[in-house]
């Protein structure tokens, strides 16, 4: 098994387009972006909390 090339990516994108349709894809990407943003915010919050706990020790 090799790396994923341009042809494979194009095939995957076409399949996704056929499955979800053109109107649904922006909604899926928005949800994905929101999820990533929340994950980053939560991880930053955890780091800030752990730094505050270390300073109080």
CHARMM-style PDB file with segment names, atoms N, HN, CA, C and O in Angstrom:
ATOM      1  N   UNK     1       0.846  -1.185   0.000  1.00  0.00      PROA
ATOM      2  CA  UNK     1       0.000   0.000   0.000  1.00  0.00      PROA
ATOM      3  C   UNK     1       0.885   1.239   0.000  1.00  0.00      PROA
ATOM      4  O   UNK     1       1.792   1.380   0.821  1.00  0.00      PROA
ATOM      5  N   UNK     2       0.604   2.114  -0.923  1.00  0.00      PROA
ATOM      6  HN  UNK     2      -0.132   1.999  -1.590  1.00  0.00      PROA
ATOM      7  CA  UNK     2       1.382   3.340  -1.002  1.00  0.00      PROA
ATOM      8  C   UNK     2       0.626   4.516  -0.433  1.00  0.00      PROA
ATOM      9  O   UNK     2      -0.384   4.368   0.255  1.00  0.00      PROA
ATOM     10  N   UNK     3       1.133   5.662  -0.734  1.00  0.00      PROA
ATOM     11  HN  UNK     3       1.953   5.782  -1.293  1.00  0.00      PROA
ATOM     12  CA  UNK     3       0.498   6.891  -0.268  1.00  0.00      PROA
ATOM     13  C   UNK     3      -0.730   7.206  -1.116  1.00  0.00      PROA
ATOM     14  O   UNK     3      -0.889   6.699  -2.226  1.00  0.00      PROA
ATOM     15  N   UNK     4      -1.579   8.044  -0.572  1.00  0.00      PROA
ATOM     16  HN  UNK     4      -1.449   8.456   0.330  1.00  0.00      PROA
ATOM     17  CA  UNK     4      -2.775   8.458  -1.304  1.00  0.00      PROA
ATOM     18  C   UNK     4      -2.369   9.544  -2.293  1.00  0.00      PROA
ATOM     19  O   UNK     4      -1.792  10.562  -1.910  1.00  0.00      PROA
ATOM     20  N   UNK     5      -2.671   9.320  -3.550  1.00  0.00      PROA
ATOM     21  HN  UNK     5      -3.139   8.493  -3.861  1.00  0.00      PROA
ATOM     22  CA  UNK     5      -2.309  10.269  -4.590  1.00  0.00      PROA
ATOM     23  C   UNK     5      -3.472  11.167  -4.960  1.00  0.00      PROA
ATOM     24  O   UNK     5      -4.542  11.108  -4.354  1.00  0.00      PROA
ATOM     25  N   UNK     6      -3.248  11.996  -5.958  1.00  0.00      PROA
ATOM     26  HN  UNK     6      -2.379  12.044  -6.451  1.00  0.00      PROA
ATOM     27  CA  UNK     6      -4.263  12.948  -6.408  1.00  0.00      PROA
ATOM     28  C   UNK     6      -5.488  12.226  -6.970  1.00  0.00      PROA
ATOM     29  O   UNK     6      -6.621  12.655  -6.750  1.00  0.00      PROA
ATOM     30  N   UNK     7      -5.259  11.144  -7.685  1.00  0.00      PROA
ATOM     31  HN  UNK     7      -4.338  10.796  -7.863  1.00  0.00      PROA
ATOM     32  CA  UNK     7      -6.376  10.398  -8.282  1.00  0.00      PROA
ATOM     33  C   UNK     7      -7.296   9.837  -7.204  1.00  0.00      PROA
ATOM     34  O   UNK     7      -8.519   9.907  -7.327  1.00  0.00      PROA
ATOM     35  N   UNK     8      -6.712   9.284  -6.159  1.00  0.00      PROA
ATOM     36  HN  UNK     8      -5.718   9.226  -6.059  1.00  0.00      PROA
ATOM     37  CA  UNK     8      -7.526   8.716  -5.085  1.00  0.00      PROA
ATOM     38  C   UNK     8      -8.317   9.793  -4.355  1.00  0.00      PROA
ATOM     39  O   UNK     8      -9.474   9.579  -3.992  1.00  0.00      PROA
ATOM     40  N   UNK     9      -7.699  10.944  -4.141  1.00  0.00      PROA
ATOM     41  HN  UNK     9      -6.759  11.118  -4.436  1.00  0.00      PROA
ATOM     42  CA  UNK     9      -8.394  12.052  -3.473  1.00  0.00      PROA
ATOM     43  C   UNK     9      -9.572  12.520  -4.317  1.00  0.00      PROA
ATOM     44  O   UNK     9     -10.650  12.783  -3.785  1.00  0.00      PROA
ATOM     45  N   UNK    10      -9.377  12.627  -5.625  1.00  0.00      PROA
ATOM     46  HN  UNK    10      -8.501  12.413  -6.058  1.00  0.00      PROA
ATOM     47  CA  UNK    10     -10.462  13.046  -6.514  1.00  0.00      PROA
ATOM     48  C   UNK    10     -11.601  12.033  -6.478  1.00  0.00      PROA
ATOM     49  O   UNK    10     -12.771  12.416  -6.442  1.00  0.00      PROA
ATOM     50  N   UNK    11     -11.274  10.763  -6.487  1.00  0.00      PROA
ATOM     51  HN  UNK    11     -10.324  10.451  -6.516  1.00  0.00      PROA
ATOM     52  CA  UNK    11     -12.307   9.719  -6.436  1.00  0.00      PROA
ATOM     53  C   UNK    11     -13.085   9.809  -5.129  1.00  0.00      PROA
ATOM     54  O   UNK    11     -14.311   9.704  -5.134  1.00  0.00      PROA
ATOM     55  N   UNK    12     -12.395  10.001  -4.018  1.00  0.00      PROA
ATOM     56  HN  UNK    12     -11.398  10.087  -4.014  1.00  0.00      PROA
ATOM     57  CA  UNK    12     -13.062  10.124  -2.720  1.00  0.00      PROA
ATOM     58  C   UNK    12     -13.982  11.339  -2.704  1.00  0.00      PROA
ATOM     59  O   UNK    12     -15.110  11.254  -2.217  1.00  0.00      PROA
ATOM     60  N   UNK    13     -13.512  12.469  -3.231  1.00  0.00      PROA
ATOM     61  HN  UNK    13     -12.596  12.538  -3.626  1.00  0.00      PROA
ATOM     62  CA  UNK    13     -14.343  13.681  -3.268  1.00  0.00      PROA
ATOM     63  C   UNK    13     -15.592  13.486  -4.119  1.00  0.00      PROA
ATOM     64  O   UNK    13     -16.667  13.966  -3.758  1.00  0.00      PROA
ATOM     65  N   UNK    14     -15.465  12.795  -5.235  1.00  0.00      PROA
ATOM     66  HN  UNK    14     -14.592  12.405  -5.528  1.00  0.00      PROA
ATOM     67  CA  UNK    14     -16.626  12.534  -6.094  1.00  0.00      PROA
ATOM     68  C   UNK    14     -17.631  11.646  -5.372  1.00  0.00      PROA
ATOM     69  O   UNK    14     -18.836  11.881  -5.457  1.00  0.00      PROA
ATOM     70  N   UNK    15     -17.151  10.636  -4.669  1.00  0.00      PROA
ATOM     71  HN  UNK    15     -16.172  10.445  -4.601  1.00  0.00      PROA
ATOM     72  CA  UNK    15     -18.046   9.743  -3.926  1.00  0.00      PROA
ATOM     73  C   UNK    15     -18.772  10.512  -2.828  1.00  0.00      PROA
ATOM     74  O   UNK    15     -19.974  10.331  -2.637  1.00  0.00      PROA
ATOM     75  N   UNK    16     -18.040  11.382  -2.093  1.00  0.00      PROA
ATOM     76  HN  UNK    16     -17.064  11.529  -2.249  1.00  0.00      PROA
ATOM     77  CA  UNK    16     -18.665  12.189  -1.044  1.00  0.00      PROA
ATOM     78  C   UNK    16     -19.719  13.102  -1.645  1.00  0.00      PROA
ATOM     79  O   UNK    16     -20.803  13.256  -1.081  1.00  0.00      PROA
ATOM     80  N   UNK    17     -19.412  13.709  -2.781  1.00  0.00      PROA
ATOM     81  HN  UNK    17     -18.531  13.584  -3.239  1.00  0.00      PROA
ATOM     82  CA  UNK    17     -20.371  14.589  -3.448  1.00  0.00      PROA
ATOM     83  C   UNK    17     -21.620  13.826  -3.861  1.00  0.00      PROA
ATOM     84  O   UNK    17     -22.729  14.342  -3.724  1.00  0.00      PROA
ATOM     85  N   UNK    18     -21.461  12.622  -4.357  1.00  0.00      PROA
ATOM     86  HN  UNK    18     -20.560  12.203  -4.469  1.00  0.00      PROA
ATOM     87  CA  UNK    18     -22.618  11.817  -4.754  1.00  0.00      PROA
ATOM     88  C   UNK    18     -23.444  11.383  -3.546  1.00  0.00      PROA
ATOM     89  O   UNK    18     -24.672  11.351  -3.615  1.00  0.00      PROA
ATOM     90  N   UNK    19     -22.779  11.049  -2.440  1.00  0.00      PROA
ATOM     91  HN  UNK    19     -21.781  11.075  -2.383  1.00  0.00      PROA
ATOM     92  CA  UNK    19     -23.501  10.581  -1.261  1.00  0.00      PROA
ATOM     93  C   UNK    19     -24.274  11.698  -0.569  1.00  0.00      PROA
ATOM     94  O   UNK    19     -25.430  11.511  -0.190  1.00  0.00      PROA
ATOM     95  N   UNK    20     -23.643  12.858  -0.404  1.00  0.00      PROA
ATOM     96  HN  UNK    20     -22.704  13.010  -0.712  1.00  0.00      PROA
ATOM     97  CA  UNK    20     -24.243  13.912   0.398  1.00  0.00      PROA
ATOM     98  C   UNK    20     -24.888  15.018  -0.431  1.00  0.00      PROA
ATOM     99  O   UNK    20     -25.761  15.723   0.075  1.00  0.00      PROA
ATOM    100  N   UNK    21     -24.497  15.185  -1.655  1.00  0.00      PROA
ATOM    101  HN  UNK    21     -23.788  14.612  -2.066  1.00  0.00      PROA
ATOM    102  CA  UNK    21     -25.059  16.247  -2.479  1.00  0.00      PROA
ATOM    103  C   UNK    21     -24.375  17.582  -2.220  1.00  0.00      PROA
ATOM    104  O   UNK    21     -23.725  17.765  -1.191  1.00  0.00      PROA
ATOM    105  N   UNK    22     -24.522  18.497  -3.144  1.00  0.00      PROA
ATOM    106  HN  UNK    22     -25.050  18.348  -3.980  1.00  0.00      PROA
ATOM    107  CA  UNK    22     -23.849  19.786  -3.075  1.00  0.00      PROA
ATOM    108  C   UNK    22     -24.335  20.685  -1.956  1.00  0.00      PROA
ATOM    109  O   UNK    22     -23.568  21.505  -1.452  1.00  0.00      PROA
ATOM    110  N   UNK    23     -25.590  20.553  -1.557  1.00  0.00      PROA
ATOM    111  HN  UNK    23     -26.213  19.887  -1.967  1.00  0.00      PROA
ATOM    112  CA  UNK    23     -26.151  21.429  -0.526  1.00  0.00      PROA
ATOM    113  C   UNK    23     -25.732  20.997   0.874  1.00  0.00      PROA
ATOM    114  O   UNK    23     -25.638  21.833   1.772  1.00  0.00      PROA
ATOM    115  N   UNK    24     -25.482  19.728   1.070  1.00  0.00      PROA
ATOM    116  HN  UNK    24     -25.558  19.049   0.340  1.00  0.00      PROA
ATOM    117  CA  UNK    24     -25.193  19.202   2.407  1.00  0.00      PROA
ATOM    118  C   UNK    24     -23.723  19.352   2.793  1.00  0.00      PROA
ATOM    119  O   UNK    24     -23.408  19.415   3.982  1.00  0.00      PROA
ATOM    120  N   UNK    25     -22.824  19.411   1.821  1.00  0.00      PROA
ATOM    121  HN  UNK    25     -23.081  19.361   0.856  1.00  0.00      PROA
ATOM    122  CA  UNK    25     -21.392  19.464   2.110  1.00  0.00      PROA
ATOM    123  C   UNK    25     -20.996  20.709   2.908  1.00  0.00      PROA
ATOM    124  O   UNK    25     -20.239  20.574   3.869  1.00  0.00      PROA
ATOM    125  N   UNK    26     -21.469  21.922   2.563  1.00  0.00      PROA
ATOM    126  HN  UNK    26     -22.084  22.032   1.782  1.00  0.00      PROA
ATOM    127  CA  UNK    26     -21.102  23.084   3.392  1.00  0.00      PROA
ATOM    128  C   UNK    26     -21.549  22.949   4.847  1.00  0.00      PROA
ATOM    129  O   UNK    26     -20.849  23.393   5.758  1.00  0.00      PROA
ATOM    130  N   UNK    27     -22.706  22.340   5.063  1.00  0.00      PROA
ATOM    131  HN  UNK    27     -23.274  21.980   4.323  1.00  0.00      PROA
ATOM    132  CA  UNK    27     -23.176  22.118   6.433  1.00  0.00      PROA
ATOM    133  C   UNK    27     -22.261  21.149   7.176  1.00  0.00      PROA
ATOM    134  O   UNK    27     -21.978  21.345   8.358  1.00  0.00      PROA
ATOM    135  N   UNK    28     -21.800  20.108   6.490  1.00  0.00      PROA
ATOM    136  HN  UNK    28     -22.030  19.950   5.529  1.00  0.00      PROA
ATOM    137  CA  UNK    28     -20.893  19.146   7.106  1.00  0.00      PROA
ATOM    138  C   UNK    28     -19.561  19.806   7.449  1.00  0.00      PROA
ATOM    139  O   UNK    28     -19.012  19.569   8.525  1.00  0.00      PROA
ATOM    140  N   UNK    29     -19.043  20.626   6.551  1.00  0.00      PROA
ATOM    141  HN  UNK    29     -19.489  20.818   5.677  1.00  0.00      PROA
ATOM    142  CA  UNK    29     -17.767  21.305   6.795  1.00  0.00      PROA
ATOM    143  C   UNK    29     -17.887  22.317   7.938  1.00  0.00      PROA
ATOM    144  O   UNK    29     -16.954  22.485   8.724  1.00  0.00      PROA
ATOM    145  N   UNK    30     -19.030  22.984   8.025  1.00  0.00      PROA
ATOM    146  HN  UNK    30     -19.788  22.847   7.386  1.00  0.00      PROA
ATOM    147  CA  UNK    30     -19.252  23.935   9.117  1.00  0.00      PROA
ATOM    148  C   UNK    30     -19.264  23.202  10.453  1.00  0.00      PROA
ATOM    149  O   UNK    30     -18.659  23.660  11.423  1.00  0.00      PROA
ATOM    150  N   UNK    31     -19.942  22.080  10.502  1.00  0.00      PROA
ATOM    151  HN  UNK    31     -20.434  21.708   9.715  1.00  0.00      PROA
ATOM    152  CA  UNK    31     -19.976  21.276  11.720  1.00  0.00      PROA
ATOM    153  C   UNK    31     -18.602  20.750  12.092  1.00  0.00      PROA
ATOM    154  O   UNK    31     -18.245  20.720  13.270  1.00  0.00      PROA
ATOM    155  N   UNK    32     -17.831  20.336  11.100  1.00  0.00      PROA
ATOM    156  HN  UNK    32     -18.121  20.360  10.143  1.00  0.00      PROA
ATOM    157  CA  UNK    32     -16.478  19.857  11.347  1.00  0.00      PROA
ATOM    158  C   UNK    32     -15.599  20.977  11.888  1.00  0.00      PROA
ATOM    159  O   UNK    32     -14.832  20.772  12.829  1.00  0.00      PROA
ATOM    160  N   UNK    33     -15.712  22.159  11.293  1.00  0.00      PROA
ATOM    161  HN  UNK    33     -16.335  22.325  10.528  1.00  0.00      PROA
ATOM    162  CA  UNK    33     -14.941  23.311  11.760  1.00  0.00      PROA
ATOM    163  C   UNK    33     -15.302  23.706  13.177  1.00  0.00      PROA
ATOM    164  O   UNK    33     -14.427  24.036  13.977  1.00  0.00      PROA
ATOM    165  N   UNK    34     -16.580  23.673  13.490  1.00  0.00      PROA
ATOM    166  HN  UNK    34     -17.291  23.405  12.840  1.00  0.00      PROA
ATOM    167  CA  UNK    34     -17.033  23.996  14.848  1.00  0.00      PROA
ATOM    168  C   UNK    34     -16.486  22.981  15.852  1.00  0.00      PROA
ATOM    169  O   UNK    34     -16.055  23.350  16.944  1.00  0.00      PROA
ATOM    170  N   UNK    35     -16.506  21.726  15.481  1.00  0.00      PROA
ATOM    171  HN  UNK    35     -16.856  21.426  14.593  1.00  0.00      PROA
ATOM    172  CA  UNK    35     -15.988  20.680  16.363  1.00  0.00      PROA
ATOM    173  C   UNK    35     -14.499  20.840  16.620  1.00  0.00      PROA
ATOM    174  O   UNK    35     -14.041  20.672  17.750  1.00  0.00      PROA
ATOM    175  N   UNK    36     -13.742  21.163  15.581  1.00  0.00      PROA
ATOM    176  HN  UNK    36     -14.115  21.300  14.663  1.00  0.00      PROA
ATOM    177  CA  UNK    36     -12.297  21.366  15.742  1.00  0.00      PROA
ATOM    178  C   UNK    36     -12.024  22.572  16.619  1.00  0.00      PROA
ATOM    179  O   UNK    36     -11.132  22.537  17.467  1.00  0.00      PROA
ATOM    180  N   UNK    37     -12.792  23.650  16.420  1.00  0.00      PROA
ATOM    181  HN  UNK    37     -13.516  23.679  15.732  1.00  0.00      PROA
ATOM    182  CA  UNK    37     -12.609  24.864  17.225  1.00  0.00      PROA
ATOM    183  C   UNK    37     -12.888  24.572  18.698  1.00  0.00      PROA
ATOM    184  O   UNK    37     -12.130  24.997  19.570  1.00  0.00      PROA
ATOM    185  N   UNK    38     -13.970  23.851  18.978  1.00  0.00      PROA
ATOM    186  HN  UNK    38     -14.586  23.506  18.270  1.00  0.00      PROA
ATOM    187  CA  UNK    38     -14.304  23.511  20.364  1.00  0.00      PROA
ATOM    188  C   UNK    38     -13.231  22.635  20.990  1.00  0.00      PROA
ATOM    189  O   UNK    38     -12.906  22.795  22.166  1.00  0.00      PROA
ATOM    190  N   UNK    39     -12.680  21.713  20.214  1.00  0.00      PROA
ATOM    191  HN  UNK    39     -12.945  21.584  19.259  1.00  0.00      PROA
ATOM    192  CA  UNK    39     -11.617  20.847  20.721  1.00  0.00      PROA
ATOM    193  C   UNK    39     -10.381  21.666  21.068  1.00  0.00      PROA
ATOM    194  O   UNK    39      -9.778  21.459  22.121  1.00  0.00      PROA
ATOM    195  N   UNK    40      -9.998  22.592  20.197  1.00  0.00      PROA
ATOM    196  HN  UNK    40     -10.488  22.761  19.342  1.00  0.00      PROA
ATOM    197  CA  UNK    40      -8.839  23.441  20.463  1.00  0.00      PROA
ATOM    198  C   UNK    40      -9.066  24.307  21.693  1.00  0.00      PROA
ATOM    199  O   UNK    40      -8.177  24.447  22.532  1.00  0.00      PROA
ATOM    200  N   UNK    41     -10.262  24.890  21.800  1.00  0.00      PROA
ATOM    201  HN  UNK    41     -10.985  24.776  21.118  1.00  0.00      PROA
ATOM    202  CA  UNK    41     -10.576  25.722  22.968  1.00  0.00      PROA
ATOM    203  C   UNK    41     -10.524  24.904  24.257  1.00  0.00      PROA
ATOM    204  O   UNK    41     -10.020  25.374  25.277  1.00  0.00      PROA
ATOM    205  N   UNK    42     -11.041  23.693  24.207  1.00  0.00      PROA
ATOM    206  HN  UNK    42     -11.451  23.311  23.378  1.00  0.00      PROA
ATOM    207  CA  UNK    42     -11.040  22.842  25.395  1.00  0.00      PROA
ATOM    208  C   UNK    42      -9.620  22.444  25.775  1.00  0.00      PROA
ATOM    209  O   UNK    42      -9.282  22.400  26.958  1.00  0.00      PROA
ATOM    210  N   UNK    43      -8.795  22.156  24.785  1.00  0.00      PROA
ATOM    211  HN  UNK    43      -9.070  22.192  23.825  1.00  0.00      PROA
ATOM    212  CA  UNK    43      -7.420  21.770  25.101  1.00  0.00      PROA
ATOM    213  C   UNK    43      -6.630  22.959  25.638  1.00  0.00      PROA
ATOM    214  O   UNK    43      -5.775  22.782  26.506  1.00  0.00      PROA
ATOM    215  N   UNK    44      -6.895  24.156  25.144  1.00  0.00      PROA
ATOM    216  HN  UNK    44      -7.589  24.299  24.438  1.00  0.00      PROA
ATOM    217  CA  UNK    44      -6.238  25.354  25.672  1.00  0.00      PROA
ATOM    218  C   UNK    44      -6.701  25.611  27.100  1.00  0.00      PROA
ATOM    219  O   UNK    44      -5.904  26.008  27.950  1.00  0.00      PROA
ATOM    220  N   UNK    45      -7.971  25.388  27.364  1.00  0.00      PROA
ATOM    221  HN  UNK    45      -8.618  25.066  26.673  1.00  0.00      PROA
ATOM    222  CA  UNK    45      -8.502  25.566  28.710  1.00  0.00      PROA
ATOM    223  C   UNK    45      -7.881  24.587  29.684  1.00  0.00      PROA
ATOM    224  O   UNK    45      -7.595  24.942  30.827  1.00  0.00      PROA
ATOM    225  N   UNK    46      -7.669  23.345  29.238  1.00  0.00      PROA
ATOM    226  HN  UNK    46      -7.901  23.056  28.310  1.00  0.00      PROA
ATOM    227  CA  UNK    46      -7.042  22.339  30.094  1.00  0.00      PROA
ATOM    228  C   UNK    46      -5.595  22.723  30.393  1.00  0.00      PROA
ATOM    229  O   UNK    46      -5.128  22.538  31.516  1.00  0.00      PROA
ATOM    230  N   UNK    47      -4.891  23.250  29.411  1.00  0.00      PROA
ATOM    231  HN  UNK    47      -5.271  23.401  28.499  1.00  0.00      PROA
ATOM    232  CA  UNK    47      -3.498  23.653  29.620  1.00  0.00      PROA
ATOM    233  C   UNK    47      -3.419  24.832  30.577  1.00  0.00      PROA
ATOM    234  O   UNK    47      -2.546  24.873  31.444  1.00  0.00      PROA
ATOM    235  N   UNK    48      -4.323  25.789  30.426  1.00  0.00      PROA
ATOM    236  HN  UNK    48      -5.032  25.756  29.721  1.00  0.00      PROA
ATOM    237  CA  UNK    48      -4.322  26.949  31.313  1.00  0.00      PROA
ATOM    238  C   UNK    48      -4.641  26.526  32.746  1.00  0.00      PROA
ATOM    239  O   UNK    48      -4.045  27.032  33.697  1.00  0.00      PROA
ATOM    240  N   UNK    49      -5.573  25.607  32.890  1.00  0.00      PROA
ATOM    241  HN  UNK    49      -6.057  25.196  32.118  1.00  0.00      PROA
ATOM    242  CA  UNK    49      -5.940  25.109  34.216  1.00  0.00      PROA
ATOM    243  C   UNK    49      -4.774  24.378  34.868  1.00  0.00      PROA
ATOM    244  O   UNK    49      -4.503  24.566  36.054  1.00  0.00      PROA
ATOM    245  N   UNK    50      -4.085  23.544  34.093  1.00  0.00      PROA
ATOM    246  HN  UNK    50      -4.306  23.391  33.130  1.00  0.00      PROA
ATOM    247  CA  UNK    50      -2.961  22.787  34.669  1.00  0.00      PROA
ATOM    248  C   UNK    50      -1.812  23.710  35.021  1.00  0.00      PROA
ATOM    249  O   UNK    50      -1.116  23.457  36.005  1.00  0.00      PROA
ATOM    250  N   UNK    51      -1.582  24.780  34.252  1.00  0.00      PROA
ATOM    251  HN  UNK    51      -2.147  24.985  33.453  1.00  0.00      PROA
ATOM    252  CA  UNK    51      -0.524  25.735  34.592  1.00  0.00      PROA
ATOM    253  C   UNK    51      -0.856  26.467  35.895  1.00  0.00      PROA
ATOM    254  O   UNK    51       0.030  26.700  36.717  1.00  0.00      PROA
ATOM    255  N   UNK    52      -2.123  26.829  36.085  1.00  0.00      PROA
ATOM    256  HN  UNK    52      -2.843  26.640  35.417  1.00  0.00      PROA
ATOM    257  CA  UNK    52      -2.532  27.511  37.314  1.00  0.00      PROA
ATOM    258  C   UNK    52      -2.366  26.588  38.511  1.00  0.00      PROA
ATOM    259  O   UNK    52      -1.968  27.033  39.588  1.00  0.00      PROA
ATOM    260  N   UNK    53      -2.669  25.302  38.331  1.00  0.00      PROA
ATOM    261  HN  UNK    53      -2.993  24.941  37.456  1.00  0.00      PROA
ATOM    262  CA  UNK    53      -2.531  24.344  39.426  1.00  0.00      PROA
ATOM    263  C   UNK    53      -1.062  24.149  39.788  1.00  0.00      PROA
ATOM    264  O   UNK    53      -0.729  24.001  40.964  1.00  0.00      PROA
ATOM    265  N   UNK    54      -0.171  24.149  38.773  1.00  0.00      PROA
ATOM    266  HN  UNK    54      -0.442  24.270  37.818  1.00  0.00      PROA
ATOM    267  CA  UNK    54       1.255  23.976  39.044  1.00  0.00      PROA
ATOM    268  C   UNK    54       1.819  25.182  39.774  1.00  0.00      PROA
ATOM    269  O   UNK    54       2.700  25.040  40.622  1.00  0.00      PROA
ATOM    270  N   UNK    55       1.317  26.370  39.451  1.00  0.00      PROA
ATOM    271  HN  UNK    55       0.602  26.486  38.762  1.00  0.00      PROA
ATOM    272  CA  UNK    55       1.819  27.591  40.090  1.00  0.00      PROA
ATOM    273  C   UNK    55       1.416  27.652  41.561  1.00  0.00      PROA
ATOM    274  O   UNK    55       2.144  28.207  42.383  1.00  0.00      PROA
ATOM    275  N   UNK    56       0.268  27.086  41.890  1.00  0.00      PROA
ATOM    276  HN  UNK    56      -0.324  26.635  41.222  1.00  0.00      PROA
ATOM    277  CA  UNK    56      -0.206  27.137  43.282  1.00  0.00      PROA
ATOM    278  C   UNK    56       0.485  26.110  44.169  1.00  0.00      PROA
ATOM    279  O   UNK    56       0.411  26.203  45.394  1.00  0.00      PROA
ATOM    280  N   UNK    57       1.153  25.137  43.569  1.00  0.00      PROA
ATOM    281  HN  UNK    57       1.214  25.062  42.574  1.00  0.00      PROA
ATOM    282  CA  UNK    57       1.821  24.079  44.351  1.00  0.00      PROA
ATOM    283  C   UNK    57       3.117  24.561  44.948  1.00  0.00      PROA
ATOM    284  OT1 UNK    57       3.802  23.801  45.633  1.00  0.00      PROA
TER     285      UNK     57
END
